[in-house]
């Protein structure tokens, strides 16, 4: 026996008012469906069946890299029961089939494992339910006098008495393959919506003399679906609050938990401090005693212990060593690797650059396609001119190189150890000797030059 997952992701999501299929709408910068796929992978090692419909080709394209996904197209939208019918050939009679939804992204693996553990010979079907203060719009769980589940009644088919029931169906269920196939074959669309309700198999299970088991999630957020942009935004804030709480439980100091966004994976050490309005995207690692100032954007980056990132800095695809000082207003672009004790100051941009231990680029400079040794000092307004209009070229600096302010290093160029470049120089040739290198035009004064005077307008 194995676990086979079927994800229902065929809905149009017309209330989203978007050309993007509902299951591709982003939650924490990740498509809703991807959250569900990641969840499914924690439980199933085999293929995952995904039933698609609206925008099927785009959904397939977005997830083409996931070779473990089997895409099954539901060409007619005839209800959840009909959607599961499309996956008939992708599970065996002795499998346990777990049915998930592409727009319900935040269910916990432990909750689903509890649901799966309830499936047995006497309980071949288990469903995830939750009690809501307002159950309007949901299928109601109907129990008998012995508290056993006997049916699920959809809102449009419910009586006034049934509509008072607070326990509702989440749609998520686990069922033995043999019974699922048998019950699906008996479904009818004779109901208010002319659809094949998957929930009708609950009554069939009872009619066969079998029992339906139920499990509950730890909270409502686990079973919330998304139908419109308001619900998407609400779920985003709930999810971010959940992530922020998790960080604080690990010992992270958040100046304001409502103003931190995590759009990927964030790993943290001890005594990390994160100020307000900071965004983490992709995979980010923060070492011990790292401080992140306000209004920073950090993506796919590793920051070692003791490093301080000052406010309004943008870091993407970088490796930052220990005890570095970054910003404020620094832009660290992909393939930047900083050794320990490096200083990148205000309005400095780096790209595809390795900077050695103890080196400083303090102000208003651009350093790209560069290898820099240790204990170098780059003056304000310095530029590595790495692009000739077609190709990129590299600048190489040895140890203890000093470059004066407002200098241009025209790549490819190599400055060896202990070289000093005077301020305002344009360096286009390799410098291999210690001492001072200058490149300046002769300064002249023209005494006969007259300062322009603004012409006065004619008076009419």
TORROLUM-836290 format. One record per residue (C-alpha): z, y, x; residue in one letter. Coordinates in nm, 4 decimals, decimal comma. Example, Ala and Ser with C-alpha at 12.3 -4.5 7.8 and 13.67 -1.06 7.14 Angstrom:
BEGIN
ATOM / c3 / c2 / c1 / residuo
ATOM / 0,7800 / -0,4500 / 1,2300 / A
ATOM / 0,7140 / -0,1060 / 1,3670 / S
This chain:
BEGIN
ATOM / c3 / c2 / c1 / residuo
ATOM / 0,0000 / 0,0000 / 0,0000 / X
ATOM / -0,0750 / 0,3514 / 0,1178 / X
ATOM / -0,0466 / 0,7040 / -0,0160 / X
ATOM / -0,3725 / 0,8577 / -0,1320 / X
ATOM / -0,3747 / 1,2295 / -0,2112 / X
ATOM / -0,6048 / 1,3920 / -0,4660 / X
ATOM / -0,6121 / 1,7721 / -0,4646 / X
ATOM / -0,7577 / 1,9381 / -0,7726 / X
ATOM / -0,9408 / 2,2514 / -0,6588 / X
ATOM / -1,2319 / 2,2951 / -0,8984 / X
ATOM / -1,1112 / 2,5893 / -1,1074 / X
ATOM / -1,3081 / 2,9140 / -1,1219 / X
ATOM / -1,0099 / 3,1474 / -1,1325 / X
ATOM / -1,1859 / 3,4063 / -1,3472 / X
ATOM / -0,8641 / 3,6086 / -1,3826 / X
ATOM / -0,8765 / 3,6773 / -1,0098 / X
ATOM / -1,1723 / 3,9105 / -1,0777 / X
ATOM / -1,3174 / 3,7998 / -0,7447 / X
ATOM / -1,6341 / 3,6342 / -0,6158 / X
ATOM / -1,4137 / 3,4300 / -0,3842 / X
ATOM / -1,3090 / 3,0950 / -0,5387 / X
ATOM / -0,9460 / 3,0893 / -0,6425 / X
ATOM / -0,8436 / 2,8237 / -0,3897 / X
ATOM / -0,9794 / 3,0426 / -0,1072 / X
ATOM / -0,7691 / 3,3449 / -0,2025 / X
ATOM / -0,5331 / 3,4209 / 0,0891 / X
ATOM / -0,1587 / 3,3638 / 0,0940 / X
ATOM / -0,0066 / 3,4834 / 0,4234 / X
ATOM / -0,3673 / 3,5172 / 0,5503 / X
ATOM / -0,4339 / 3,1455 / 0,4846 / X
ATOM / -0,6395 / 3,0146 / 0,1887 / X
ATOM / -0,4270 / 2,8703 / -0,0899 / X
ATOM / -0,6000 / 2,5355 / -0,0512 / X
ATOM / -0,5210 / 2,5189 / 0,3200 / X
ATOM / -0,1485 / 2,5389 / 0,2429 / X
ATOM / -0,1887 / 2,2387 / 0,0132 / X
ATOM / -0,3987 / 2,0463 / 0,2673 / X
ATOM / -0,1334 / 2,0974 / 0,5354 / X
ATOM / 0,1279 / 1,9718 / 0,2909 / X
ATOM / -0,0803 / 1,6649 / 0,2086 / X
ATOM / -0,1273 / 1,5814 / 0,5773 / X
ATOM / 0,2494 / 1,5523 / 0,6229 / X
ATOM / 0,2499 / 1,2688 / 0,3683 / X
ATOM / -0,0856 / 1,0931 / 0,4027 / X
ATOM / -0,2484 / 0,9715 / 0,7225 / X
ATOM / -0,5681 / 0,8601 / 0,5504 / X
ATOM / -0,8440 / 1,0637 / 0,3947 / X
ATOM / -0,7555 / 1,3378 / 0,1450 / X
ATOM / -0,9725 / 1,3649 / -0,1660 / X
ATOM / -1,0426 / 1,7199 / -0,2809 / X
ATOM / -1,2085 / 1,7763 / -0,6164 / X
ATOM / -1,4126 / 2,0978 / -0,6037 / X
ATOM / -1,6247 / 2,2778 / -0,8597 / X
ATOM / -1,6625 / 2,6544 / -0,8718 / X
ATOM / -1,7802 / 2,7795 / -0,5324 / X
ATOM / -1,7925 / 2,4225 / -0,4049 / X
ATOM / -2,0362 / 2,4940 / -0,1213 / X
ATOM / -1,8245 / 2,7806 / 0,0123 / X
ATOM / -1,5076 / 2,5713 / -0,0086 / X
ATOM / -1,6800 / 2,2901 / 0,1824 / X
ATOM / -1,8005 / 2,5371 / 0,4445 / X
ATOM / -1,4557 / 2,6877 / 0,5002 / X
ATOM / -1,2987 / 2,3444 / 0,5489 / X
ATOM / -1,5895 / 2,1725 / 0,7239 / X
ATOM / -1,3809 / 2,1256 / 1,0407 / X
ATOM / -1,1362 / 1,9016 / 0,8521 / X
ATOM / -1,3147 / 1,5674 / 0,8882 / X
ATOM / -1,0356 / 1,3897 / 0,6998 / X
ATOM / -1,1274 / 1,5703 / 0,3754 / X
ATOM / -1,3443 / 1,3979 / 0,1158 / X
ATOM / -1,5079 / 1,6538 / -0,1132 / X
ATOM / -1,5827 / 1,5373 / -0,4662 / X
ATOM / -1,7723 / 1,7741 / -0,6938 / X
ATOM / -1,6747 / 1,8133 / -1,0592 / X
ATOM / -1,9924 / 1,9596 / -1,2064 / X
ATOM / -1,8430 / 2,0044 / -1,5562 / X
ATOM / -1,4958 / 2,1516 / -1,6031 / X
ATOM / -1,3573 / 1,9132 / -1,8632 / X
ATOM / -0,9887 / 1,9198 / -1,7757 / X
ATOM / -0,7482 / 1,7770 / -1,5228 / X
ATOM / -0,7918 / 1,4193 / -1,6419 / X
ATOM / -1,1677 / 1,4461 / -1,5988 / X
ATOM / -1,1173 / 1,5941 / -1,2492 / X
ATOM / -0,9068 / 1,2972 / -1,1370 / X
ATOM / -1,1671 / 1,0578 / -1,2825 / X
ATOM / -1,4138 / 1,1893 / -1,0250 / X
ATOM / -1,2010 / 1,0446 / -0,7434 / X
ATOM / -1,1933 / 0,6939 / -0,8874 / X
ATOM / -1,3550 / 0,5216 / -0,5884 / X
ATOM / -1,1207 / 0,6818 / -0,3348 / X
ATOM / -0,8028 / 0,4896 / -0,4091 / X
ATOM / -0,7137 / 0,1239 / -0,4493 / X
ATOM / -0,5109 / -0,0474 / -0,7203 / X
ATOM / -0,2143 / -0,0990 / -0,4891 / X
ATOM / -0,2148 / 0,2604 / -0,3574 / X
ATOM / 0,0256 / 0,5275 / -0,4733 / X
ATOM / -0,1817 / 0,8280 / -0,5749 / X
ATOM / -0,0274 / 1,1732 / -0,5307 / X
ATOM / -0,1943 / 1,4451 / -0,7375 / X
ATOM / -0,1649 / 1,8033 / -0,6115 / X
ATOM / -0,3243 / 2,1352 / -0,7067 / X
ATOM / -0,5194 / 2,3699 / -0,4829 / X
ATOM / -0,3511 / 2,6784 / -0,6315 / X
ATOM / 0,0103 / 2,5516 / -0,5987 / X
ATOM / 0,0673 / 2,6082 / -0,2268 / X
ATOM / 0,4394 / 2,6064 / -0,1504 / X
ATOM / 0,5757 / 2,2665 / -0,2535 / X
ATOM / 0,8017 / 2,1172 / 0,0135 / X
ATOM / 0,7208 / 1,7826 / 0,1771 / X
ATOM / 1,0749 / 1,6605 / 0,1012 / X
ATOM / 1,0238 / 1,7303 / -0,2692 / X
ATOM / 0,7041 / 1,5264 / -0,2743 / X
ATOM / 0,8615 / 1,2470 / -0,0746 / X
ATOM / 1,1394 / 1,2269 / -0,3331 / X
ATOM / 0,8723 / 1,2058 / -0,6020 / X
ATOM / 0,6902 / 0,9261 / -0,4181 / X
ATOM / 1,0119 / 0,7318 / -0,3605 / X
ATOM / 1,0630 / 0,7063 / -0,7388 / X
ATOM / 0,7439 / 0,5070 / -0,7927 / X
ATOM / 0,8205 / 0,1387 / -0,8505 / X
ATOM / 0,7099 / -0,1576 / -1,0600 / X
ATOM / 0,9260 / -0,0433 / -1,3507 / X
ATOM / 0,8445 / 0,3254 / -1,2960 / X
ATOM / 0,4755 / 0,3310 / -1,1960 / X
ATOM / 0,4557 / 0,7015 / -1,2768 / X
ATOM / 0,6780 / 0,9848 / -1,1543 / X
ATOM / 0,6315 / 1,3506 / -1,2422 / X
ATOM / 0,7695 / 1,6739 / -1,1006 / X
ATOM / 0,9393 / 1,8850 / -1,3669 / X
ATOM / 1,1332 / 2,2098 / -1,3728 / X
ATOM / 1,3437 / 2,3927 / -1,6303 / X
ATOM / 1,2429 / 2,7540 / -1,6927 / X
ATOM / 1,4131 / 3,0307 / -1,8871 / X
ATOM / 1,0712 / 3,1141 / -2,0309 / X
ATOM / 0,8579 / 2,8017 / -2,0690 / X
ATOM / 0,5714 / 2,9763 / -2,2497 / X
ATOM / 0,2318 / 2,8447 / -2,1476 / X
ATOM / 0,3556 / 2,5215 / -1,9905 / X
ATOM / 0,3340 / 2,1628 / -2,1095 / X
ATOM / 0,6759 / 2,0609 / -2,2465 / X
ATOM / 0,8593 / 1,7467 / -2,1347 / X
ATOM / 0,9526 / 1,5527 / -2,4463 / X
ATOM / 1,2439 / 1,3096 / -2,4113 / X
ATOM / 1,3916 / 1,0582 / -2,6561 / X
ATOM / 1,7548 / 1,0207 / -2,7598 / X
ATOM / 1,8214 / 0,8247 / -2,4397 / X
ATOM / 1,6850 / 1,1122 / -2,2296 / X
ATOM / 1,3788 / 0,9114 / -2,1292 / X
ATOM / 1,0452 / 1,0905 / -2,1001 / X
ATOM / 0,8097 / 0,9877 / -2,3781 / X
ATOM / 0,5340 / 1,2519 / -2,3625 / X
ATOM / 0,4115 / 1,5882 / -2,2375 / X
ATOM / 0,2856 / 1,8257 / -2,5036 / X
ATOM / 0,0625 / 2,1166 / -2,4047 / X
ATOM / 0,1416 / 2,4653 / -2,5339 / X
ATOM / -0,1546 / 2,4805 / -2,7729 / X
ATOM / -0,0669 / 2,1440 / -2,9250 / X
ATOM / 0,3114 / 2,1912 / -2,9414 / X
ATOM / 0,5137 / 2,2317 / -3,2607 / X
ATOM / 0,7594 / 2,5190 / -3,3005 / X
ATOM / 1,0445 / 2,2817 / -3,2181 / X
ATOM / 0,8708 / 2,1483 / -2,9066 / X
ATOM / 0,8046 / 2,5032 / -2,7849 / X
ATOM / 1,1814 / 2,5544 / -2,7573 / X
ATOM / 1,1995 / 2,2916 / -2,4801 / X
ATOM / 1,2725 / 2,4514 / -2,1408 / X
ATOM / 1,1835 / 2,1555 / -1,9193 / X
ATOM / 0,8151 / 2,1764 / -1,8313 / X
ATOM / 0,5514 / 1,9851 / -1,6458 / X
ATOM / 0,4421 / 2,1164 / -1,3055 / X
ATOM / 0,1308 / 1,8968 / -1,3041 / X
ATOM / 0,2292 / 1,7282 / -0,9783 / X
ATOM / 0,2685 / 1,3522 / -1,0135 / X
ATOM / 0,2649 / 1,0234 / -0,8265 / X
ATOM / 0,1249 / 0,7108 / -0,9891 / X
ATOM / 0,0252 / 0,3595 / -0,8928 / X
ATOM / -0,3506 / 0,3296 / -0,8568 / X
ATOM / -0,3930 / 0,0346 / -1,0932 / X
ATOM / -0,2220 / 0,2130 / -1,3803 / X
ATOM / -0,3880 / 0,5460 / -1,3103 / X
ATOM / -0,7342 / 0,3898 / -1,3327 / X
ATOM / -0,6424 / 0,2016 / -1,6489 / X
ATOM / -0,4951 / 0,5038 / -1,8253 / X
ATOM / -0,7737 / 0,7435 / -1,7257 / X
ATOM / -1,0241 / 0,5097 / -1,8911 / X
ATOM / -0,8399 / 0,5582 / -2,2220 / X
ATOM / -0,8252 / 0,9398 / -2,2189 / X
ATOM / -0,9681 / 1,1331 / -2,5103 / X
ATOM / -1,0680 / 1,4976 / -2,5448 / X
ATOM / -0,9548 / 1,5151 / -2,9077 / X
ATOM / -0,7232 / 1,8155 / -2,8668 / X
ATOM / -0,7127 / 2,1939 / -2,9043 / X
ATOM / -0,9046 / 2,2564 / -2,5827 / X
ATOM / -1,1549 / 1,9682 / -2,6029 / X
ATOM / -1,0442 / 1,8571 / -2,2584 / X
ATOM / -0,9229 / 1,5379 / -2,0978 / X
ATOM / -0,5556 / 1,6043 / -2,0324 / X
ATOM / -0,4131 / 1,4201 / -1,7343 / X
ATOM / -0,0724 / 1,4601 / -1,8986 / X
ATOM / -0,1737 / 1,2175 / -2,1762 / X
ATOM / -0,1133 / 0,9295 / -1,9358 / X
ATOM / 0,2627 / 0,9865 / -1,9769 / X
ATOM / 0,2514 / 0,8656 / -2,3385 / X
ATOM / 0,0268 / 0,5753 / -2,2318 / X
ATOM / 0,2833 / 0,4744 / -1,9699 / X
ATOM / 0,5551 / 0,4662 / -2,2364 / X
ATOM / 0,3286 / 0,2794 / -2,4808 / X
ATOM / 0,2840 / 0,0093 / -2,2171 / X
ATOM / 0,6601 / -0,0449 / -2,2117 / X
ATOM / 0,7029 / 0,1276 / -1,8752 / X
ATOM / 0,9234 / 0,4211 / -1,7784 / X
ATOM / 0,8402 / 0,7632 / -1,6393 / X
ATOM / 1,0584 / 0,8877 / -1,3550 / X
ATOM / 1,1162 / 1,2596 / -1,2928 / X
ATOM / 1,2054 / 1,4667 / -0,9881 / X
ATOM / 1,2815 / 1,8368 / -0,9537 / X
ATOM / 1,2003 / 2,0880 / -0,6800 / X
ATOM / 1,4671 / 2,2926 / -0,5043 / X
ATOM / 1,3355 / 2,6137 / -0,6589 / X
ATOM / 1,0656 / 2,7647 / -0,8763 / X
ATOM / 0,8660 / 2,8904 / -0,5773 / X
ATOM / 0,7700 / 2,5306 / -0,4981 / X
ATOM / 0,5708 / 2,4881 / -0,8164 / X
ATOM / 0,4347 / 2,8358 / -0,8814 / X
ATOM / 0,0602 / 2,8436 / -0,9303 / X
ATOM / -0,1673 / 3,1438 / -0,8865 / X
ATOM / -0,4020 / 3,2671 / -1,1586 / X
ATOM / -0,4447 / 3,6403 / -1,0878 / X
ATOM / -0,3952 / 3,8983 / -0,8134 / X
ATOM / -0,0560 / 4,0046 / -0,9462 / X
ATOM / 0,0735 / 3,6471 / -0,9244 / X
ATOM / -0,0802 / 3,6170 / -0,5786 / X
ATOM / 0,1018 / 3,9302 / -0,4628 / X
ATOM / 0,4291 / 3,8154 / -0,6186 / X
ATOM / 0,4024 / 3,4785 / -0,4462 / X
ATOM / 0,3195 / 3,6506 / -0,1172 / X
ATOM / 0,6401 / 3,8534 / -0,1333 / X
ATOM / 0,8458 / 3,5496 / -0,2344 / X
ATOM / 0,6950 / 3,3484 / 0,0494 / X
ATOM / 0,7546 / 3,6234 / 0,3056 / X
ATOM / 1,1156 / 3,6533 / 0,1925 / X
ATOM / 1,1521 / 3,2771 / 0,2353 / X
ATOM / 1,0087 / 3,2961 / 0,5881 / X
ATOM / 1,2320 / 3,5931 / 0,6751 / X
ATOM / 1,5383 / 3,4052 / 0,5541 / X
ATOM / 1,4395 / 3,1143 / 0,7764 / X
ATOM / 1,4185 / 3,3456 / 1,0777 / X
ATOM / 1,7601 / 3,4929 / 1,0124 / X
ATOM / 1,9037 / 3,1438 / 0,9783 / X
ATOM / 1,7733 / 3,0823 / 1,3328 / X
ATOM / 1,9612 / 3,3907 / 1,4552 / X
ATOM / 1,6821 / 3,6477 / 1,4545 / X
ATOM / 1,7879 / 4,0055 / 1,3850 / X
ATOM / 1,5542 / 4,1588 / 1,1261 / X
ATOM / 1,6128 / 4,5290 / 1,0733 / X
ATOM / 1,4654 / 4,4923 / 0,7235 / X
ATOM / 1,3717 / 4,1441 / 0,5992 / X
ATOM / 1,1466 / 4,2962 / 0,3316 / X
ATOM / 0,9254 / 4,4594 / 0,5918 / X
ATOM / 0,8179 / 4,1726 / 0,8166 / X
ATOM / 0,5058 / 3,9662 / 0,7476 / X
ATOM / 0,4371 / 3,6242 / 0,8988 / X
ATOM / 0,0808 / 3,5026 / 0,8557 / X
ATOM / 0,0858 / 3,1837 / 1,0560 / X
ATOM / 0,3433 / 3,0138 / 1,2795 / X
ATOM / 0,6234 / 3,2101 / 1,4462 / X
ATOM / 0,8491 / 3,0343 / 1,6983 / X
ATOM / 1,1536 / 3,2233 / 1,8210 / X
ATOM / 1,4234 / 3,1899 / 2,0858 / X
ATOM / 1,7766 / 3,3242 / 2,0682 / X
ATOM / 1,8764 / 3,6888 / 2,0209 / X
ATOM / 1,5330 / 3,8064 / 1,9126 / X
ATOM / 1,5142 / 4,1441 / 1,7380 / X
ATOM / 1,2262 / 4,2457 / 1,5098 / X
ATOM / 1,1984 / 4,5972 / 1,3713 / X
ATOM / 1,0259 / 4,7030 / 1,0497 / X
ATOM / 0,6612 / 4,6775 / 0,9416 / X
ATOM / 0,5662 / 4,4194 / 1,2013 / X
ATOM / 0,2935 / 4,1603 / 1,1348 / X
ATOM / 0,2687 / 3,8231 / 1,3080 / X
ATOM / -0,0565 / 3,6338 / 1,2653 / X
ATOM / -0,1786 / 3,2983 / 1,3948 / X
ATOM / 0,0541 / 3,1209 / 1,6368 / X
ATOM / 0,3112 / 3,3488 / 1,7998 / X
ATOM / 0,5991 / 3,2512 / 2,0279 / X
ATOM / 0,8861 / 3,4878 / 2,1122 / X
ATOM / 1,1250 / 3,3878 / 2,3908 / X
ATOM / 1,4952 / 3,4653 / 2,4211 / X
ATOM / 1,6051 / 3,8303 / 2,4004 / X
ATOM / 1,2601 / 3,9574 / 2,3020 / X
ATOM / 1,2541 / 4,2877 / 2,1149 / X
ATOM / 0,9632 / 4,3837 / 1,8911 / X
ATOM / 0,9509 / 4,7495 / 1,7889 / X
ATOM / 0,8384 / 4,8800 / 1,4536 / X
ATOM / 0,4795 / 4,8806 / 1,3278 / X
ATOM / 0,3497 / 4,6195 / 1,5734 / X
ATOM / 0,0716 / 4,3662 / 1,5153 / X
ATOM / 0,0982 / 4,0457 / 1,7202 / X
ATOM / -0,1530 / 3,7619 / 1,6939 / X
ATOM / -0,1898 / 3,4287 / 1,8786 / X
ATOM / 0,0391 / 3,5407 / 2,1594 / X
ATOM / 0,3217 / 3,4043 / 2,3747 / X
ATOM / 0,5897 / 3,6504 / 2,4815 / X
ATOM / 0,8440 / 3,5311 / 2,7379 / X
ATOM / 1,2142 / 3,6133 / 2,7452 / X
ATOM / 1,3449 / 3,9654 / 2,7882 / X
ATOM / 1,0167 / 4,1401 / 2,7107 / X
ATOM / 1,0280 / 4,4580 / 2,5012 / X
ATOM / 0,7332 / 4,5601 / 2,2858 / X
ATOM / 0,7637 / 4,9235 / 2,1860 / X
ATOM / 0,6466 / 5,0543 / 1,8443 / X
ATOM / 0,2853 / 5,0705 / 1,7295 / X
ATOM / 0,1569 / 4,8158 / 1,9807 / X
ATOM / -0,1285 / 4,5739 / 1,9084 / X
ATOM / -0,1267 / 4,2403 / 2,0939 / X
ATOM / -0,3900 / 3,9730 / 2,0363 / X
ATOM / -0,4528 / 3,6489 / 2,2249 / X
ATOM / -0,2260 / 3,7288 / 2,5198 / X
ATOM / 0,0352 / 3,5698 / 2,7446 / X
ATOM / 0,3202 / 3,8049 / 2,8372 / X
ATOM / 0,5674 / 3,7123 / 3,1102 / X
ATOM / 0,9398 / 3,7744 / 3,1357 / X
ATOM / 1,0970 / 4,1210 / 3,1207 / X
ATOM / 0,7740 / 4,3074 / 3,0572 / X
ATOM / 0,7611 / 4,6532 / 2,8989 / X
ATOM / 0,4787 / 4,7073 / 2,6503 / X
ATOM / 0,3851 / 5,0314 / 2,4751 / X
ATOM / 0,4381 / 5,2283 / 2,2686 / X
ATOM / 0,0831 / 5,2420 / 2,1335 / X
ATOM / -0,0467 / 4,9753 / 2,3712 / X
ATOM / -0,3436 / 4,7546 / 2,2881 / X
ATOM / -0,3403 / 4,4151 / 2,4571 / X
ATOM / -0,6648 / 4,2347 / 2,3814 / X
ATOM / -0,7558 / 3,8635 / 2,4138 / X
ATOM / -0,7283 / 3,6798 / 2,7460 / X
ATOM / -0,4745 / 3,9220 / 2,8879 / X
ATOM / -0,2151 / 3,7463 / 3,1022 / X
ATOM / 0,0799 / 3,9439 / 3,2323 / X
ATOM / 0,3176 / 3,8113 / 3,4975 / X
ATOM / 0,6886 / 3,8979 / 3,4926 / X
ATOM / 0,8134 / 4,2582 / 3,5028 / X
ATOM / 0,4752 / 4,4125 / 3,4202 / X
ATOM / 0,4665 / 4,7555 / 3,2560 / X
ATOM / 0,1881 / 4,8447 / 3,0115 / X
ATOM / 0,2507 / 5,1967 / 2,8876 / X
ATOM / 0,1412 / 5,4224 / 2,6061 / X
ATOM / -0,2243 / 5,4266 / 2,5038 / X
ATOM / -0,3207 / 5,1600 / 2,7570 / X
ATOM / -0,5808 / 4,8979 / 2,6662 / X
ATOM / -0,6320 / 4,5696 / 2,8497 / X
ATOM / -0,8858 / 4,2922 / 2,7935 / X
ATOM / -0,9559 / 3,9658 / 2,9811 / X
ATOM / -0,7194 / 4,0734 / 3,2549 / X
ATOM / -0,4591 / 3,9069 / 3,4755 / X
ATOM / -0,1886 / 4,1426 / 3,6026 / X
ATOM / 0,0524 / 4,0343 / 3,8761 / X
ATOM / 0,4292 / 4,0561 / 3,8898 / X
ATOM / 0,5793 / 4,4048 / 3,8911 / X
ATOM / 0,2510 / 4,5909 / 3,8437 / X
ATOM / 0,2286 / 4,9011 / 3,6228 / X
ATOM / -0,0416 / 5,0563 / 3,4081 / X
ATOM / 0,1548 / 5,3406 / 3,2599 / X
ATOM / -0,0639 / 5,5821 / 3,0667 / X
ATOM / -0,3981 / 5,6317 / 2,8952 / X
ATOM / -0,5956 / 5,3688 / 3,0872 / X
ATOM / -0,8462 / 5,0915 / 3,0216 / X
ATOM / -0,8301 / 4,7760 / 3,2335 / X
ATOM / -1,0843 / 4,5077 / 3,1440 / X
ATOM / -1,2269 / 4,2022 / 3,3224 / X
ATOM / -0,9775 / 4,2533 / 3,6002 / X
ATOM / -0,7630 / 4,0487 / 3,8354 / X
ATOM / -0,4724 / 4,2555 / 3,9608 / X
ATOM / -0,2163 / 4,1481 / 4,2206 / X
ATOM / 0,1549 / 4,2191 / 4,2264 / X
ATOM / 0,3285 / 4,5578 / 4,2601 / X
ATOM / 0,0175 / 4,7605 / 4,1841 / X
ATOM / 0,0310 / 5,1065 / 4,0251 / X
ATOM / -0,2525 / 5,2337 / 3,8087 / X
ATOM / -0,2465 / 5,6075 / 3,7413 / X
ATOM / -0,3057 / 5,7776 / 3,4095 / X
ATOM / -0,6603 / 5,7909 / 3,2787 / X
ATOM / -0,7943 / 5,5168 / 3,5060 / X
ATOM / -1,0884 / 5,3107 / 3,3813 / X
ATOM / -1,2383 / 4,9869 / 3,5054 / X
ATOM / -1,6073 / 5,0313 / 3,4276 / X
ATOM / -1,6830 / 4,6671 / 3,3603 / X
ATOM / -1,9936 / 4,6827 / 3,1390 / X
ATOM / -2,3405 / 4,7815 / 3,2605 / X
ATOM / -2,4947 / 4,7745 / 2,9139 / X
ATOM / -2,5916 / 4,4076 / 2,9372 / X
ATOM / -2,3365 / 4,2140 / 3,1434 / X
ATOM / -1,9638 / 4,2305 / 3,2133 / X
ATOM / -1,8437 / 4,2520 / 3,5743 / X
ATOM / -1,5064 / 4,1948 / 3,7367 / X
ATOM / -1,2704 / 4,4248 / 3,9221 / X
ATOM / -1,0323 / 4,2623 / 4,1739 / X
ATOM / -0,7233 / 4,4357 / 4,3085 / X
ATOM / -0,4995 / 4,2870 / 4,5751 / X
ATOM / -0,1222 / 4,3358 / 4,6039 / X
ATOM / 0,0373 / 4,6824 / 4,6213 / X
ATOM / -0,2798 / 4,8693 / 4,5354 / X
ATOM / -0,2279 / 5,2304 / 4,4211 / X
ATOM / -0,4961 / 5,3927 / 4,2066 / X
ATOM / -0,4572 / 5,7644 / 4,1433 / X
ATOM / -0,5003 / 5,9236 / 3,8045 / X
ATOM / -0,8402 / 5,9796 / 3,6430 / X
ATOM / -1,0179 / 5,7290 / 3,8659 / X
ATOM / -1,3102 / 5,5051 / 3,7759 / X
ATOM / -1,3504 / 5,1618 / 3,9336 / X
ATOM / -1,7135 / 5,0600 / 3,8846 / X
ATOM / -1,7351 / 4,6816 / 3,8718 / X
ATOM / -1,8067 / 4,4585 / 4,0473 / X
ATOM / -1,5641 / 4,6019 / 4,3008 / X
ATOM / -1,2827 / 4,4632 / 4,5164 / X
ATOM / -0,9818 / 4,6569 / 4,6478 / X
ATOM / -0,7791 / 4,4606 / 4,9031 / X
ATOM / -0,4003 / 4,4689 / 4,9589 / X
ATOM / -0,2282 / 4,8027 / 5,0154 / X
ATOM / -0,5345 / 5,0157 / 4,9348 / X
ATOM / -0,4702 / 5,3653 / 4,7958 / X
ATOM / -0,7289 / 5,5436 / 4,5808 / X
ATOM / -0,6945 / 5,9196 / 4,5513 / X
ATOM / -0,6818 / 6,0783 / 4,2069 / X
ATOM / -1,0139 / 6,1616 / 4,0453 / X
ATOM / -1,2150 / 5,9166 / 4,2522 / X
ATOM / -1,5156 / 5,7114 / 4,1492 / X
ATOM / -1,5130 / 5,3858 / 4,3452 / X
ATOM / -1,8370 / 5,1861 / 4,3430 / X
ATOM / -1,8007 / 4,9959 / 4,6720 / X
ATOM / -1,5454 / 4,7453 / 4,7965 / X
ATOM / -1,2486 / 4,8936 / 4,9806 / X
ATOM / -1,1201 / 4,6578 / 5,2491 / X
ATOM / -0,9109 / 4,8879 / 5,4665 / X
ATOM / -0,5581 / 5,0118 / 5,4104 / X
ATOM / -0,5111 / 5,3853 / 5,3812 / X
ATOM / -0,6487 / 5,6483 / 5,1472 / X
ATOM / -0,9939 / 5,6294 / 4,9909 / X
ATOM / -1,1370 / 5,9326 / 4,8111 / X
ATOM / -1,4568 / 6,0090 / 4,6255 / X
ATOM / -1,4726 / 6,3682 / 4,5048 / X
ATOM / -1,7347 / 6,6388 / 4,4581 / X
ATOM / -1,6823 / 6,9591 / 4,6558 / X
ATOM / -1,4925 / 7,2212 / 4,4561 / X
ATOM / -1,6653 / 7,5570 / 4,4336 / X
ATOM / -1,5986 / 7,8926 / 4,2621 / X
ATOM / -1,8835 / 8,1143 / 4,1362 / X
ATOM / -1,7609 / 8,4717 / 4,1366 / X
ATOM / -2,0660 / 8,6129 / 3,9542 / X
ATOM / -2,0175 / 8,3866 / 3,6510 / X
ATOM / -1,9306 / 8,5672 / 3,3321 / X
ATOM / -1,7251 / 8,4111 / 3,0551 / X
ATOM / -1,9233 / 8,3971 / 2,7270 / X
ATOM / -1,8214 / 8,6412 / 2,4567 / X
ATOM / -1,8427 / 8,5507 / 2,0910 / X
ATOM / -2,1091 / 8,7487 / 1,9131 / X
ATOM / -1,9899 / 8,9765 / 1,6329 / X
ATOM / -2,1609 / 8,9275 / 1,2940 / X
ATOM / -2,3876 / 9,2051 / 1,1715 / X
ATOM / -2,2378 / 9,4236 / 0,8966 / X
ATOM / -2,4705 / 9,4589 / 0,5979 / X
